[in-house]
Amino acid sequence: MDSEKSEPKQKEKRPIDILRESHGGVSDELKAYFKEQNQVRKALIEAFKQGAETVPELADRTKLDPSRVLWHVMAMKKYGQVVEAGEKGDYPTYALAGKE
């Protein structure tokens, strides 16, 4: 009997894996930054589920700095996740797109 030894096939690397290896992957600092950004966005989305809110109301509800909340709300507005839904006093209110 002829026993053929089959060598285990090596999985071919995808181009993205080769690129990541050559550049050293994603730094821990960058991973932490994006993790924090995602947590803020999730907190804001949860707050928006209560209804239309102003930036100061969102800041109070999420316990975040108002300037940071404004930055995220404007980014969410730019990409169509949030829309202006009216005004409360001197402040515009914002709501999740499709929920206004």
BAFIMAR-585464 format. One record per residue: chain; x, y, z of N, C-alpha, C in turn; residue number from 1. Coordinates in nm, 4 decimals. Layout:
<atoms>
chain, n_east, n_north, n_up, ca_east, ca_north, ca_up, c_east, c_north, c_up, n
A, X, Y, Z, X, Y, Z, X, Y, Z, NUM
...
</atoms>
This chain:
<atoms>
chain, n_east, n_north, n_up, ca_east, ca_north, ca_up, c_east, c_north, c_up, n
A, 0.0818, -0.1175, 0.0000, 0.0000, 0.0000, 0.0000, 0.0862, 0.1238, 0.0000, 1
A, 0.0509, 0.2101, -0.0876, 0.1225, 0.3360, -0.0975, 0.0543, 0.4372, -0.0070, 2
A, 0.1258, 0.4828, 0.0898, 0.0637, 0.5834, 0.1767, 0.1126, 0.7218, 0.1354, 3
A, 0.0182, 0.7962, 0.0925, 0.0522, 0.9325, 0.0519, 0.0369, 1.0236, 0.1725, 4
A, 0.1405, 1.1009, 0.1939, 0.1334, 1.1964, 0.3038, 0.0845, 1.3288, 0.2467, 5
A, -0.0243, 1.3687, 0.2962, -0.0766, 1.4967, 0.2475, -0.0344, 1.6069, 0.3446, 6
A, 0.0219, 1.7075, 0.2871, 0.0626, 1.8206, 0.3694, -0.0591, 1.9073, 0.3966, 7
A, -0.0669, 1.9558, 0.5182, -0.1827, 2.0405, 0.5482, -0.1768, 2.1680, 0.4639, 8
A, -0.2905, 2.2020, 0.4088, -0.2955, 2.3223, 0.3260, -0.2898, 2.4451, 0.4152, 9
A, -0.2090, 2.5380, 0.3732, -0.2037, 2.6633, 0.4458, -0.3114, 2.7543, 0.3900, 10
A, -0.3806, 2.8167, 0.4805, -0.4859, 2.9072, 0.4386, -0.4223, 3.0291, 0.3721, 11
A, -0.4720, 3.0623, 0.2566, -0.4185, 3.1771, 0.1839, -0.4597, 3.3041, 0.2555, 12
A, -0.3633, 3.3943, 0.2715, -0.3915, 3.5180, 0.3423, -0.4647, 3.6159, 0.2520, 13
A, -0.5607, 3.6818, 0.3121, -0.6335, 3.7847, 0.2395, -0.5468, 3.9098, 0.2316, 14
A, -0.5658, 3.9908, 0.1301, -0.4864, 4.1139, 0.1177, -0.4967, 4.2047, 0.2410, 15
A, -0.6141, 4.2108, 0.3027, -0.6296, 4.2967, 0.4203, -0.5459, 4.2453, 0.5364, 16
A, -0.5332, 4.1132, 0.5497, -0.4507, 4.0562, 0.6562, -0.3031, 4.0869, 0.6336, 17
A, -0.2606, 4.0804, 0.5072, -0.1214, 4.1128, 0.4741, -0.0934, 4.2592, 0.5055, 18
A, -0.1877, 4.3469, 0.4716, -0.1720, 4.4895, 0.4989, -0.1636, 4.5159, 0.6490, 19
A, -0.2503, 4.4523, 0.7253, -0.2484, 4.4708, 0.8712, -0.1159, 4.4244, 0.9309, 20
A, -0.0662, 4.3119, 0.8836, 0.0621, 4.2614, 0.9342, 0.1762, 4.3567, 0.9012, 21
A, 0.1749, 4.4104, 0.7810, 0.2843, 4.4978, 0.7398, 0.2821, 4.6320, 0.8130, 22
A, 0.1652, 4.6733, 0.8585, 0.1548, 4.8002, 0.9300, 0.1438, 4.7826, 1.0811, 23
A, 0.1519, 4.6648, 1.1278, 0.1525, 4.6399, 1.2709, 0.0157, 4.6315, 1.3353, 24
A, -0.0892, 4.6259, 1.2586, -0.2229, 4.6137, 1.3144, -0.2740, 4.7448, 1.3716, 25
A, -0.3839, 4.7370, 1.4410, -0.4472, 4.8544, 1.5003, -0.3929, 4.8711, 1.6414, 26
A, -0.3545, 4.9925, 1.6743, -0.2981, 5.0174, 1.8070, -0.4063, 5.0066, 1.9141, 27
A, -0.3637, 4.9786, 2.0361, -0.4572, 4.9701, 2.1478, -0.5242, 5.1044, 2.1731, 28
A, -0.4505, 5.2128, 2.1503, -0.5070, 5.3461, 2.1689, -0.6224, 5.3700, 2.0721, 29
A, -0.6041, 5.3302, 1.9478, -0.7078, 5.3491, 1.8475, -0.8283, 5.2609, 1.8772, 30
A, -0.8034, 5.1395, 1.9223, -0.9140, 5.0507, 1.9606, -0.9939, 5.1120, 2.0747, 31
A, -0.9241, 5.1672, 2.1747, -0.9916, 5.2300, 2.2887, -1.0717, 5.3521, 2.2447, 32
A, -1.0161, 5.4308, 2.1527, -1.0852, 5.5493, 2.1018, -1.2167, 5.5110, 2.0356, 33
A, -1.2138, 5.4115, 1.9463, -1.3347, 5.3706, 1.8767, -1.4348, 5.3038, 1.9708, 34
A, -1.3858, 5.2322, 2.0695, -1.4749, 5.1707, 2.1675, -1.5506, 5.2793, 2.2439, 35
A, -1.4791, 5.3833, 2.2840, -1.5417, 5.4948, 2.3558, -1.6423, 5.5675, 2.2670, 36
A, -1.6063, 5.5902, 2.1408, -1.6967, 5.6569, 2.0468, -1.8260, 5.5764, 2.0317, 37
A, -1.8137, 5.4462, 2.0187, -1.9316, 5.3608, 2.0037, -2.0186, 5.3623, 2.1278, 38
A, -1.9580, 5.3684, 2.2460, -2.0344, 5.3736, 2.3698, -2.1137, 5.5041, 2.3785, 39
A, -2.0521, 5.6147, 2.3375, -2.1207, 5.7444, 2.3383, -2.2386, 5.7410, 2.2418, 40
A, -2.2157, 5.6885, 2.1220, -2.3247, 5.6821, 2.0237, -2.4403, 5.5965, 2.0745, 41
A, -2.4089, 5.4840, 2.1367, -2.5147, 5.3973, 2.1906, -2.5926, 5.4693, 2.2992, 42
A, -2.5235, 5.5436, 2.3864, -2.5902, 5.6187, 2.4929, -2.6826, 5.7253, 2.4336, 43
A, -2.6367, 5.7931, 2.3298, -2.7196, 5.8951, 2.2663, -2.8410, 5.8331, 2.1977, 44
A, -2.8227, 5.7224, 2.1304, -2.9358, 5.6558, 2.0644, -3.0385, 5.6124, 2.1669, 45
A, -2.9933, 5.5601, 2.2802, -3.0863, 5.5225, 2.3878, -3.1621, 5.6449, 2.4384, 46
A, -3.0925, 5.7566, 2.4541, -3.1572, 5.8798, 2.5007, -3.2592, 5.9297, 2.3988, 47
A, -3.2280, 5.9171, 2.2714, -3.3212, 5.9599, 2.1667, -3.4463, 5.8739, 2.1630, 48
A, -3.4404, 5.7534, 2.2137, -3.5581, 5.6662, 2.2142, -3.6680, 5.7214, 2.3040, 49
A, -3.6326, 5.8127, 2.3958, -3.7308, 5.8778, 2.4833, -3.8105, 5.9832, 2.4069, 50
A, -3.7571, 6.0281, 2.2928, -3.8229, 6.1312, 2.2124, -3.7227, 6.2386, 2.1742, 51
A, -3.7739, 6.3449, 2.1125, -3.6884, 6.4550, 2.0677, -3.6279, 6.5260, 2.1884, 52
A, -3.4993, 6.5581, 2.1777, -3.4264, 6.6197, 2.2882, -3.3381, 6.7326, 2.2359, 53
A, -3.3071, 6.8271, 2.3239, -3.2079, 6.9295, 2.2930, -3.0713, 6.8778, 2.3356, 54
A, -2.9672, 6.9461, 2.2917, -2.8319, 6.9042, 2.3293, -2.8128, 6.9104, 2.4811, 55
A, -2.8555, 7.0192, 2.5509, -2.8402, 7.0195, 2.6973, -2.9164, 6.9054, 2.7658, 56
A, -3.0352, 6.8725, 2.7156, -3.1110, 6.7606, 2.7737, -3.0379, 6.6280, 2.7523, 57
A, -2.9835, 6.6104, 2.6334, -2.9068, 6.4880, 2.6061, -2.7838, 6.4795, 2.6954, 58
A, -2.7173, 6.5930, 2.7154, -2.5988, 6.5949, 2.8007, -2.6350, 6.5573, 2.9446, 59
A, -2.7472, 6.6101, 2.9939, -2.7921, 6.5751, 3.1292, -2.8276, 6.4272, 3.1391, 60
A, -2.8986, 6.3787, 3.0409, -2.9446, 6.2393, 3.0429, -2.8279, 6.1401, 3.0337, 61
A, -2.7274, 6.1733, 2.9522, -2.6162, 6.0806, 2.9307, -2.4966, 6.1077, 3.0206, 62
A, -2.5004, 6.2200, 3.0948, -2.3903, 6.2597, 3.1851, -2.2602, 6.2844, 3.1087, 63
A, -2.2740, 6.3383, 2.9862, -2.1579, 6.3707, 2.9032, -2.1452, 6.5215, 2.8903, 64
A, -2.0272, 6.5657, 2.8521, -2.0013, 6.7070, 2.8294, -2.0875, 6.7568, 2.7123, 65
A, -2.1562, 6.8710, 2.7282, -2.2433, 6.9204, 2.6204, -2.1716, 6.9428, 2.4874, 66
A, -2.0464, 6.9882, 2.4899, -1.9755, 7.0085, 2.3633, -1.9503, 6.8761, 2.2921, 67
A, -1.9269, 6.7730, 2.3692, -1.9064, 6.6397, 2.3108, -2.0371, 6.5853, 2.2536, 68
A, -2.1465, 6.6085, 2.3254, -2.2781, 6.5658, 2.2776, -2.3101, 6.6374, 2.1466, 69
A, -2.2843, 6.7688, 2.1422, -2.3100, 6.8456, 2.0209, -2.2298, 6.7898, 1.9040, 70
A, -2.1039, 6.7570, 1.9275, -2.0187, 6.7028, 1.8218, -2.0786, 6.5745, 1.7653, 71
A, -2.1209, 6.4853, 1.8541, -2.1782, 6.3575, 1.8094, -2.3122, 6.3779, 1.7405, 72
A, -2.3955, 6.4659, 1.7934, -2.5263, 6.4904, 1.7325, -2.5085, 6.5475, 1.5919, 73
A, -2.4150, 6.6395, 1.5757, -2.3911, 6.6972, 1.4428, -2.3380, 6.5919, 1.3452, 74
A, -2.2525, 6.5029, 1.3932, -2.2028, 6.3946, 1.3078, -2.3171, 6.3010, 1.2702, 75
A, -2.4027, 6.2701, 1.3659, -2.5163, 6.1824, 1.3386, -2.6139, 6.2496, 1.2416, 76
A, -2.6288, 6.3811, 1.2554, -2.7153, 6.4555, 1.1633, -2.6571, 6.4533, 1.0225, 77
A, -2.5265, 6.4740, 1.0121, -2.4596, 6.4750, 0.8815, -2.4826, 6.3443, 0.8066, 78
A, -2.4822, 6.2331, 0.8777, -2.4958, 6.1027, 0.8141, -2.6389, 6.0480, 0.8162, 79
A, -2.7355, 6.1360, 0.8485, -2.8755, 6.0992, 0.8366, -2.9321, 6.0147, 0.9479, 80
A, -2.8618, 6.0013, 1.0588, -2.9144, 5.9226, 1.1704, -3.0060, 6.0057, 1.2586, 81
A, -2.9865, 6.1380, 1.2572, -3.0607, 6.2297, 1.3422, -3.1137, 6.3435, 1.2556, 82
A, -3.2339, 6.3931, 1.2900, -3.2925, 6.5067, 1.2185, -3.3374, 6.6114, 1.3200, 83
A, -3.3483, 6.7365, 1.2741, -3.4040, 6.8407, 1.3594, -3.5539, 6.8174, 1.3693, 84
A, -3.6072, 6.8297, 1.4903, -3.7483, 6.7980, 1.5115, -3.8267, 6.9141, 1.5713, 85
A, -3.7715, 7.0332, 1.5699, -3.8424, 7.1480, 1.6253, -3.7518, 7.2275, 1.7168, 86
A, -3.8134, 7.3007, 1.8094, -3.7368, 7.3830, 1.9041, -3.7999, 7.3771, 2.0421, 87
A, -3.7150, 7.3907, 2.1431, -3.7568, 7.4078, 2.2823, -3.6828, 7.5305, 2.3314, 88
A, -3.7545, 7.6395, 2.3485, -3.6872, 7.7628, 2.3890, -3.5925, 7.8083, 2.2808, 89
A, -3.4669, 7.8300, 2.3163, -3.3660, 7.8749, 2.2206, -3.2912, 7.7604, 2.1538, 90
A, -3.3232, 7.6382, 2.1901, -3.2471, 7.5231, 2.1416, -3.3273, 7.4409, 2.0407, 91
A, -3.2609, 7.3953, 1.9342, -3.3292, 7.3013, 1.8436, -3.3359, 7.1637, 1.9100, 92
A, -3.4412, 7.0917, 1.8785, -3.4516, 6.9532, 1.9282, -3.4133, 6.8590, 1.8144, 93
A, -3.3607, 6.7454, 1.8536, -3.3164, 6.6457, 1.7576, -3.3830, 6.5133, 1.7917, 94
A, -3.4087, 6.4343, 1.6878, -3.4696, 6.3028, 1.7052, -3.4037, 6.2065, 1.6087, 95
A, -3.4176, 6.0787, 1.6381, -3.3688, 5.9768, 1.5447, -3.4458, 5.9867, 1.4146, 96
A, -3.3780, 5.9716, 1.3054, -3.4426, 5.9782, 1.1742, -3.5504, 5.8697, 1.1659, 97
A, -3.6673, 5.9073, 1.1194, -3.7773, 5.8134, 1.1099, -3.8613, 5.8073, 1.2353, 98
A, -3.8160, 5.8690, 1.3446, -3.8902, 5.8662, 1.4708, -3.9485, 6.0032, 1.5066, 99
A, -3.9223, 6.1031, 1.4209, -3.9684, 6.2375, 1.4519, -4.1170, 6.2420, 1.4343, 100
</atoms>
